[in-house]
């Protein structure tokens, strides 16, 4: 439900991430906050609809980890407190 209502742009751009571009297969390329060029993560690679972070400087997101939109939101907004994130989302959709 959260993923269907939230685009990766909505989940990342408010936190300083920049859209770098995408390819015909639907993979999105992202640059972490504070970086001038290059790519720090991908979204929807191979149709996964998940974010994969490969930058070692993308805290609080971890290097080499896949994230759903909900997981990324929970980490970026609530420091990884999934219960607090779910409560907030639940209140917003009542």
TAJO-V555525 format. One record per pair of residues at least 24 apart in sequence whose ideal C-beta (glycine too) atoms are under 10 Angstrom apart, sorted by the first residue. I is the first residue (numbers start at 1). J is the second residue. D is the distance in whole Angstrom. If there is no record, write none. Layout:
i | j | d
I | J | D
I | J | D
//
This chain:
i | j | d
1 | 70 | 9
1 | 89 | 8
1 | 90 | 10
1 | 93 | 7
2 | 68 | 8
2 | 69 | 6
2 | 70 | 5
2 | 73 | 7
2 | 74 | 10
2 | 85 | 9
2 | 86 | 9
2 | 89 | 6
2 | 90 | 10
2 | 92 | 10
2 | 93 | 9
3 | 49 | 7
3 | 50 | 9
3 | 68 | 6
3 | 69 | 5
3 | 70 | 7
3 | 73 | 10
4 | 49 | 10
4 | 69 | 9
5 | 69 | 9
5 | 89 | 9
5 | 92 | 10
5 | 93 | 8
6 | 69 | 5
6 | 70 | 8
6 | 72 | 10
6 | 73 | 7
6 | 89 | 9
7 | 43 | 9
7 | 69 | 8
8 | 41 | 10
8 | 42 | 10
8 | 43 | 4
8 | 44 | 8
8 | 49 | 9
8 | 50 | 10
8 | 51 | 7
8 | 69 | 7
8 | 72 | 8
9 | 43 | 9
10 | 69 | 8
10 | 73 | 9
11 | 43 | 9
11 | 51 | 8
11 | 67 | 9
11 | 68 | 10
11 | 69 | 5
11 | 70 | 9
11 | 71 | 10
11 | 72 | 5
11 | 73 | 6
11 | 76 | 8
11 | 77 | 9
12 | 41 | 8
12 | 43 | 8
12 | 51 | 8
12 | 61 | 9
12 | 69 | 9
12 | 72 | 7
12 | 73 | 10
12 | 76 | 8
14 | 76 | 8
14 | 77 | 9
15 | 60 | 9
15 | 61 | 9
15 | 72 | 9
15 | 73 | 10
15 | 75 | 10
15 | 76 | 5
15 | 77 | 8
16 | 76 | 10
17 | 41 | 8
17 | 43 | 10
17 | 51 | 9
17 | 58 | 9
17 | 61 | 9
17 | 72 | 10
17 | 76 | 9
19 | 43 | 9
27 | 52 | 10
30 | 55 | 9
30 | 58 | 9
31 | 55 | 9
31 | 58 | 10
32 | 56 | 10
32 | 57 | 6
32 | 58 | 4
32 | 59 | 9
32 | 61 | 8
33 | 57 | 9
33 | 58 | 8
33 | 59 | 10
34 | 58 | 9
41 | 65 | 10
41 | 67 | 9
41 | 72 | 10
42 | 66 | 10
43 | 67 | 9
43 | 69 | 9
43 | 72 | 9
//
